[in-house]
Amino acid sequence: MAKNKYISENSRADNRKLQRNVEGIWGQRYLSIFILIAGVIILGATAIFYVYPKIMTDGNTAKKNVSTEVAKVAKIDEKKEEASEKTSKQKAKKPANSQTKVIEKEPISKEYILPESNTMKLTDEVLGKLSTNELSLARNEIYARHGYIFKSSDLNKYFSTKSWYNPDPTYNGDLNEIEKYNINFIKSKEN
């Protein structure tokens, strides 16, 4: 019996060694799989947060300086005011005809085509004043407010000039009920 005990004790020790070897191999496999997954995640994050924005902005990732943009807009406004003052002085010199009516347009917001399209349902009266191109921009303006990144380079260039537009690669297309209504209403007018 002593021999059997010795054999069974050695076989138990051998089994433990064998089990440790197998566990070590599995541990190495799990480690290599973990490293592979971590590498893929790092590459994906690099693509999303570094490469993708460069592609969408044609390599121009420099943030706009708000103060210089405001200064440019202010200069343009001053020039327009000077021009309107000159034309108003010229009109004042001409004798007014009793049948002539001067109709002044309300100032159009330079930032938005339809400033309240995200909070107020649009009407035929509002959309009737817009051209087909302006209707398209107004429809896309609703998405742009949420940071939608457009596939069209023309739309990207147009909205990148707006101070309120901040591209958001995580935007999934969610809209409130008024915005959904307005988009469908604008689409019906575009056709």
Secondary structure, DSSP 8 states (H G I E B T S, - for coil): -HHHHHHHHHHHHHHHHHHHHHHHHHHHHHHHHHHHHHHHHHHHHHIIIIIHHHHHTTT------HHHHHHHHHHHHHHHHHHHHHHHHHHHHS---TT----------SS-SSTTTTTS---HHHHTTS-HHHHHHHHHHHHHTTT---SSHHHHHHHHTSTT----TT------HHHHHHHHHHHHHH-
